[in-house]
C-alpha cells in the first residue's frame, strides 16, 4: 500500500487542484497496484529471501553484508524492467527494491521492540494515508466544470464542419435548399433525429431531384456524438448529375 501511495503521488501530482485529481489518483493507484503487488509478493519476497539465505551462510562483516544485500536488491529490482524494455521502469524497480529493504528492516525492528497493538497500528498507517490523500484531493480540487448537454444543433454543426466531401453541398443547419442542376429541380435537406443512446444523434443528408417524369431520392446517414462521427449507411440511387 505504501508503494502504491508513493508512486500514485508522483504520477498524479498530489498537490494539483484540478477537478479530476481525485479520480486520477484512484486510477493511478489501481494501475500501479496491478504491477506493485505481483512484483512485491511474487518476485520481491522470493528474491529477498534467497539473498538473505545466501548471505547468512557467509562469514563476512555486517557492514559488508548490508552493502552486498543492498546492491543485490537494487540489481534484481532493476531487472524488473526487462519485460518492458525501459530504463525508466528499471529505476522504478530499483527504487521499490530500496524501499523494500528499508521497510523490511523496519518491520524486523518493530517485531522485536513493539507490542502487537502498536504493530497493527503502524500497519494501518499507509491505508489511513491513502484514504486521507483521497479525501484531501476531493476537498481541495476545484468543482467539475459544467458541460451543457450535446444538442442536435451541435450534432449538425459537427457533421457539416468538415470540407472536401459531398456533405459540403448540404445546408449547415437543419432545413432545405432548392436549386437547379443540369435541368433537374433539386432539393437538399439536412435533418437530425435522436438516436438510441444519450447525446447521440442520427444526421441525415437527403437529396431529391425531379426532371419531367424522372425523379429520385438519395439519403446518407451519420451517427454523431460529442467529438465523433461515423457513417451509418445510405439508401436510394445516386443523383444522375454532378
MARKOLKOL-808231 format. One record per residue (C-alpha): residue in three letters; x, y, z. Coordinates in steps of 0.5 Angstrom, whole numbers, plus 500, padded with zeros to 3 digits. Example, Ala and Ser with C-alpha at 12.3 -4.5 7.8 and 13.67 -1.06 7.14 Angstrom:
2
<rovo: ala	px: 525	py: 491	pz: 516>
<rovo: ser	px: 527	py: 498	pz: 514>
END
This chain:
242
<rovo: unk	px: 500	py: 500	pz: 500>
<rovo: unk	px: 506	py: 505	pz: 502>
<rovo: unk	px: 509	py: 503	pz: 495>
<rovo: unk	px: 502	py: 505	pz: 491>
<rovo: unk	px: 501	py: 511	pz: 495>
<rovo: unk	px: 508	py: 514	pz: 494>
<rovo: unk	px: 508	py: 513	pz: 486>
<rovo: unk	px: 501	py: 515	pz: 486>
<rovo: unk	px: 503	py: 521	pz: 488>
<rovo: unk	px: 509	py: 522	pz: 483>
<rovo: unk	px: 504	py: 520	pz: 477>
<rovo: unk	px: 498	py: 524	pz: 479>
<rovo: unk	px: 501	py: 530	pz: 482>
<rovo: unk	px: 498	py: 530	pz: 489>
<rovo: unk	px: 498	py: 538	pz: 490>
<rovo: unk	px: 494	py: 539	pz: 484>
<rovo: unk	px: 487	py: 543	pz: 485>
<rovo: unk	px: 484	py: 540	pz: 478>
<rovo: unk	px: 477	py: 537	pz: 479>
<rovo: unk	px: 480	py: 531	pz: 476>
<rovo: unk	px: 485	py: 530	pz: 481>
<rovo: unk	px: 482	py: 525	pz: 486>
<rovo: unk	px: 479	py: 520	pz: 481>
<rovo: unk	px: 486	py: 520	pz: 477>
<rovo: unk	px: 489	py: 519	pz: 484>
<rovo: unk	px: 485	py: 513	pz: 485>
<rovo: unk	px: 486	py: 511	pz: 477>
<rovo: unk	px: 494	py: 511	pz: 478>
<rovo: unk	px: 493	py: 507	pz: 485>
<rovo: unk	px: 489	py: 502	pz: 481>
<rovo: unk	px: 494	py: 501	pz: 475>
<rovo: unk	px: 500	py: 501	pz: 480>
<rovo: unk	px: 497	py: 496	pz: 484>
<rovo: unk	px: 497	py: 491	pz: 478>
<rovo: unk	px: 504	py: 492	pz: 478>
<rovo: unk	px: 506	py: 493	pz: 485>
<rovo: unk	px: 503	py: 487	pz: 489>
<rovo: unk	px: 505	py: 482	pz: 484>
<rovo: unk	px: 512	py: 485	pz: 484>
<rovo: unk	px: 513	py: 485	pz: 491>
<rovo: unk	px: 510	py: 479	pz: 493>
<rovo: unk	px: 511	py: 474	pz: 487>
<rovo: unk	px: 518	py: 477	pz: 486>
<rovo: unk	px: 521	py: 481	pz: 491>
<rovo: unk	px: 520	py: 477	pz: 497>
<rovo: unk	px: 523	py: 471	pz: 494>
<rovo: unk	px: 529	py: 475	pz: 491>
<rovo: unk	px: 530	py: 478	pz: 498>
<rovo: unk	px: 529	py: 471	pz: 502>
<rovo: unk	px: 534	py: 468	pz: 497>
<rovo: unk	px: 539	py: 474	pz: 498>
<rovo: unk	px: 538	py: 473	pz: 506>
<rovo: unk	px: 539	py: 466	pz: 506>
<rovo: unk	px: 546	py: 466	pz: 502>
<rovo: unk	px: 549	py: 472	pz: 506>
<rovo: unk	px: 547	py: 468	pz: 512>
<rovo: unk	px: 552	py: 463	pz: 510>
<rovo: unk	px: 558	py: 468	pz: 509>
<rovo: unk	px: 562	py: 470	pz: 515>
<rovo: unk	px: 563	py: 477	pz: 513>
<rovo: unk	px: 563	py: 484	pz: 517>
<rovo: unk	px: 556	py: 486	pz: 518>
<rovo: unk	px: 557	py: 493	pz: 514>
<rovo: unk	px: 560	py: 489	pz: 508>
<rovo: unk	px: 553	py: 484	pz: 509>
<rovo: unk	px: 549	py: 490	pz: 509>
<rovo: unk	px: 552	py: 493	pz: 503>
<rovo: unk	px: 552	py: 487	pz: 499>
<rovo: unk	px: 545	py: 486	pz: 500>
<rovo: unk	px: 543	py: 493	pz: 498>
<rovo: unk	px: 547	py: 492	pz: 492>
<rovo: unk	px: 544	py: 485	pz: 490>
<rovo: unk	px: 537	py: 488	pz: 492>
<rovo: unk	px: 538	py: 494	pz: 487>
<rovo: unk	px: 540	py: 490	pz: 482>
<rovo: unk	px: 535	py: 485	pz: 482>
<rovo: unk	px: 530	py: 491	pz: 482>
<rovo: unk	px: 533	py: 494	pz: 476>
<rovo: unk	px: 532	py: 487	pz: 472>
<rovo: unk	px: 524	py: 488	pz: 473>
<rovo: unk	px: 525	py: 493	pz: 467>
<rovo: unk	px: 527	py: 487	pz: 462>
<rovo: unk	px: 520	py: 486	pz: 460>
<rovo: unk	px: 518	py: 493	pz: 459>
<rovo: unk	px: 525	py: 494	pz: 456>
<rovo: unk	px: 525	py: 501	pz: 459>
<rovo: unk	px: 530	py: 504	pz: 463>
<rovo: unk	px: 525	py: 508	pz: 467>
<rovo: unk	px: 522	py: 502	pz: 470>
<rovo: unk	px: 529	py: 500	pz: 472>
<rovo: unk	px: 530	py: 506	pz: 476>
<rovo: unk	px: 522	py: 505	pz: 479>
<rovo: unk	px: 524	py: 498	pz: 480>
<rovo: unk	px: 531	py: 499	pz: 484>
<rovo: unk	px: 527	py: 505	pz: 488>
<rovo: unk	px: 522	py: 500	pz: 490>
<rovo: unk	px: 527	py: 495	pz: 492>
<rovo: unk	px: 531	py: 500	pz: 496>
<rovo: unk	px: 524	py: 502	pz: 500>
<rovo: unk	px: 523	py: 494	pz: 501>
<rovo: unk	px: 530	py: 494	pz: 504>
<rovo: unk	px: 528	py: 499	pz: 509>
<rovo: unk	px: 521	py: 497	pz: 510>
<rovo: unk	px: 524	py: 490	pz: 512>
<rovo: unk	px: 529	py: 492	pz: 517>
<rovo: unk	px: 523	py: 497	pz: 520>
<rovo: unk	px: 519	py: 491	pz: 520>
<rovo: unk	px: 524	py: 487	pz: 524>
<rovo: unk	px: 526	py: 493	pz: 529>
<rovo: unk	px: 518	py: 493	pz: 530>
<rovo: unk	px: 517	py: 486	pz: 531>
<rovo: unk	px: 523	py: 486	pz: 536>
<rovo: unk	px: 521	py: 492	pz: 540>
<rovo: unk	px: 514	py: 494	pz: 540>
<rovo: unk	px: 508	py: 490	pz: 542>
<rovo: unk	px: 502	py: 487	pz: 538>
<rovo: unk	px: 497	py: 493	pz: 538>
<rovo: unk	px: 503	py: 498	pz: 536>
<rovo: unk	px: 505	py: 494	pz: 530>
<rovo: unk	px: 498	py: 493	pz: 528>
<rovo: unk	px: 497	py: 501	pz: 529>
<rovo: unk	px: 503	py: 502	pz: 524>
<rovo: unk	px: 501	py: 497	pz: 519>
<rovo: unk	px: 495	py: 501	pz: 518>
<rovo: unk	px: 498	py: 508	pz: 517>
<rovo: unk	px: 499	py: 507	pz: 510>
<rovo: unk	px: 492	py: 505	pz: 509>
<rovo: unk	px: 490	py: 512	pz: 513>
<rovo: unk	px: 495	py: 516	pz: 509>
<rovo: unk	px: 492	py: 513	pz: 502>
<rovo: unk	px: 484	py: 515	pz: 505>
<rovo: unk	px: 487	py: 522	pz: 508>
<rovo: unk	px: 490	py: 523	pz: 501>
<rovo: unk	px: 484	py: 522	pz: 497>
<rovo: unk	px: 480	py: 526	pz: 502>
<rovo: unk	px: 484	py: 532	pz: 501>
<rovo: unk	px: 484	py: 532	pz: 494>
<rovo: unk	px: 476	py: 531	pz: 494>
<rovo: unk	px: 476	py: 537	pz: 498>
<rovo: unk	px: 482	py: 542	pz: 495>
<rovo: unk	px: 480	py: 540	pz: 488>
<rovo: unk	px: 476	py: 545	pz: 484>
<rovo: unk	px: 469	py: 543	pz: 482>
<rovo: unk	px: 468	py: 540	pz: 476>
<rovo: unk	px: 466	py: 545	pz: 470>
<rovo: unk	px: 459	py: 545	pz: 468>
<rovo: unk	px: 459	py: 542	pz: 461>
<rovo: unk	px: 452	py: 543	pz: 457>
<rovo: unk	px: 448	py: 537	pz: 454>
<rovo: unk	px: 450	py: 536	pz: 447>
<rovo: unk	px: 445	py: 538	pz: 443>
<rovo: unk	px: 442	py: 537	pz: 436>
<rovo: unk	px: 444	py: 543	pz: 433>
<rovo: unk	px: 451	py: 542	pz: 436>
<rovo: unk	px: 451	py: 535	pz: 432>
<rovo: unk	px: 449	py: 538	pz: 426>
<rovo: unk	px: 454	py: 543	pz: 426>
<rovo: unk	px: 460	py: 538	pz: 428>
<rovo: unk	px: 457	py: 534	pz: 422>
<rovo: unk	px: 458	py: 539	pz: 417>
<rovo: unk	px: 464	py: 542	pz: 420>
<rovo: unk	px: 469	py: 539	pz: 415>
<rovo: unk	px: 471	py: 540	pz: 408>
<rovo: unk	px: 472	py: 536	pz: 401>
<rovo: unk	px: 466	py: 532	pz: 402>
<rovo: unk	px: 459	py: 531	pz: 399>
<rovo: unk	px: 457	py: 534	pz: 405>
<rovo: unk	px: 459	py: 541	pz: 403>
<rovo: unk	px: 453	py: 541	pz: 399>
<rovo: unk	px: 448	py: 541	pz: 404>
<rovo: unk	px: 446	py: 546	pz: 409>
<rovo: unk	px: 450	py: 547	pz: 415>
<rovo: unk	px: 444	py: 547	pz: 419>
<rovo: unk	px: 437	py: 543	pz: 419>
<rovo: unk	px: 433	py: 545	pz: 413>
<rovo: unk	px: 432	py: 545	pz: 406>
<rovo: unk	px: 435	py: 549	pz: 400>
<rovo: unk	px: 433	py: 549	pz: 393>
<rovo: unk	px: 437	py: 549	pz: 386>
<rovo: unk	px: 437	py: 548	pz: 379>
<rovo: unk	px: 443	py: 543	pz: 377>
<rovo: unk	px: 443	py: 541	pz: 369>
<rovo: unk	px: 436	py: 542	pz: 368>
<rovo: unk	px: 434	py: 538	pz: 375>
<rovo: unk	px: 430	py: 541	pz: 380>
<rovo: unk	px: 434	py: 539	pz: 386>
<rovo: unk	px: 432	py: 539	pz: 394>
<rovo: unk	px: 438	py: 538	pz: 399>
<rovo: unk	px: 436	py: 537	pz: 406>
<rovo: unk	px: 440	py: 537	pz: 413>
<rovo: unk	px: 436	py: 533	pz: 418>
<rovo: unk	px: 437	py: 530	pz: 425>
<rovo: unk	px: 434	py: 526	pz: 430>
<rovo: unk	px: 436	py: 523	pz: 437>
<rovo: unk	px: 439	py: 516	pz: 437>
<rovo: unk	px: 438	py: 511	pz: 442>
<rovo: unk	px: 444	py: 513	pz: 447>
<rovo: unk	px: 444	py: 519	pz: 451>
<rovo: unk	px: 447	py: 525	pz: 447>
<rovo: unk	px: 447	py: 521	pz: 440>
<rovo: unk	px: 444	py: 524	pz: 434>
<rovo: unk	px: 443	py: 521	pz: 427>
<rovo: unk	px: 444	py: 526	pz: 422>
<rovo: unk	px: 441	py: 525	pz: 415>
<rovo: unk	px: 443	py: 529	pz: 409>
<rovo: unk	px: 438	py: 528	pz: 404>
<rovo: unk	px: 438	py: 530	pz: 396>
<rovo: unk	px: 432	py: 530	pz: 392>
<rovo: unk	px: 431	py: 531	pz: 384>
<rovo: unk	px: 426	py: 532	pz: 379>
<rovo: unk	px: 426	py: 533	pz: 372>
<rovo: unk	px: 420	py: 531	pz: 368>
<rovo: unk	px: 417	py: 524	pz: 370>
<rovo: unk	px: 424	py: 523	pz: 372>
<rovo: unk	px: 425	py: 523	pz: 380>
<rovo: unk	px: 429	py: 520	pz: 386>
<rovo: unk	px: 432	py: 521	pz: 393>
<rovo: unk	px: 438	py: 519	pz: 396>
<rovo: unk	px: 440	py: 519	pz: 403>
<rovo: unk	px: 446	py: 519	pz: 407>
<rovo: unk	px: 446	py: 517	pz: 415>
<rovo: unk	px: 451	py: 519	pz: 420>
<rovo: unk	px: 452	py: 517	pz: 428>
<rovo: unk	px: 454	py: 523	pz: 431>
<rovo: unk	px: 456	py: 524	pz: 439>
<rovo: unk	px: 461	py: 529	pz: 442>
<rovo: unk	px: 467	py: 530	pz: 438>
<rovo: unk	px: 466	py: 524	pz: 434>
<rovo: unk	px: 462	py: 522	pz: 427>
<rovo: unk	px: 461	py: 515	pz: 424>
<rovo: unk	px: 458	py: 513	pz: 417>
<rovo: unk	px: 451	py: 509	pz: 419>
<rovo: unk	px: 449	py: 507	pz: 411>
<rovo: unk	px: 446	py: 510	pz: 406>
<rovo: unk	px: 440	py: 509	pz: 401>
<rovo: unk	px: 437	py: 510	pz: 394>
<rovo: unk	px: 440	py: 512	pz: 388>
<rovo: unk	px: 445	py: 517	pz: 387>
<rovo: unk	px: 444	py: 523	pz: 383>
<rovo: unk	px: 444	py: 523	pz: 375>
<rovo: unk	px: 448	py: 529	pz: 375>
<rovo: unk	px: 455	py: 532	pz: 378>
END
